[in-house]
Amino acid sequence: QERVDGAIEDVKQELLNYCNENKPDSLPCISNDLDYSGAIHEIVNGSVPIHTKEIEDTWYLYASELEEAYKNAGFGTNPRANHGMVAIYCYISDKVNEWYHDEAQEVFEEWQENQPQEQE
């Protein structure tokens, strides 16, 4: 969960950075706008553990969720392929996208409220 929470915080910061740079009128698309540069992919990828013990601990705690995320992504039939890291990536990515769908609008509206008003 710490990895998911960290990824979400990083995506939230990426959203704010994108908004500050581009001043959008509506919530940017996580795939087409925020991840255009690969930033979201990098955040999720960087959240996947690389050490065998951490990977095995993650699988011990979340095996069914990881298997489901892998299956839903349609990558194949073996969620433990590549030491199970792809399934962990899928799980973190799913959680990031769920957060974005459920909560990012609120972050965006807060950002909009804090923007200086243009004078006419």
N, C-alpha and C positions, 0 to 999 in steps of 0.2 A: 504493500500500500504506500510505503514511503516513496517508492520509485514512481508510482502513478501520481501521487500528490506533487512530487517534484516536477514531473513532466507537465502537469496542469499549470503549475505556477510559472514555468518557463513559457508555456504557450500563452498564458495570460499576458506576460511581459512582451512577448512577440506581437500580440494583438495591439497592445498599447504603443509599441514602437512603430508598427505599421500605421496606426491611426495618426500618430504624431507626424510621420513623414508624408502621408498621403491625404490626410484630412477627408476621409470618405464621408458620404452622406448617409450611408447605411452600413450595417454590420458586414465586414468583409467576409468572403467565403474562405473557410479554412484551407480548402484544397487549391482553389484557383488564385487566391490573393496571397494569403499568408505563406503557403507552401510553394509558391511560384519559384522562389529561390532555393527551395529544399530545406528551409529552416525547420518546419514542423517535423519532417522526416529525421533531420539531425537530432532534434530534441528527443523524439521517441527512441531512435536508435541509441542515443547516448544514455538512455534510461535502462536499457537492457543490461543485466549483469553479464560480466565476461568471465568471472572466476567460477570454476566448477562447483565449489561448495555453495556459492550463492545461487547458482542455477538450480542445483539439486534441492536446496532449501525452498526455493520458490515453487518448484514442482511439487514438493511434499505438501506445501500449504495450499496451493491453488490448482492442482492437477486438472480437476474437472472444468474449471473456468478457462484454463489455458487451452485445453483440448477443444472446448467449444469455440473459443475465439479463432483458433487455427482452422477448424472445420468451416466456420462462417466466412473466413477469408478466402477459402477455396484453393489453398496452396497445394493440397494433396491429401494423402491418407495417413501420413506418419507425423504426428505433432512433435515427436521427439527427434525428428531429423535435425541435423546441425546442432546437436546437443540440446534441442528443445528451445533454442534461443529465438527461432522464428515465431514460435507460439507465444513466447513472452512478449515479443515485439507486437504481435497481433493484439494481445490482451491490453497492453499499455495504449496502443493506438485506439482501440475501441473505447477505452475509458476516457481518453483525451477528447475523442469525437463526441462522446456522450456529454461530457462537461461543456464542450463548445455549443452543442445543440441546446442544452438546458440553461446554461449560465452566461454565455458570452454576450448575449444581448444586454444583460444588466451591466456588465463591465463596459460595453460600448456606450450605453446611455450615460453612465457615470462620466466617462471620458468626454462625451458631448457637452454635458452640463458644465464641465470645468474649462471649456474652451472660451477664450475671450470673444465677446460679441463684436461683430463688425459694425462700425458706425456708418450710417448712410449719409 
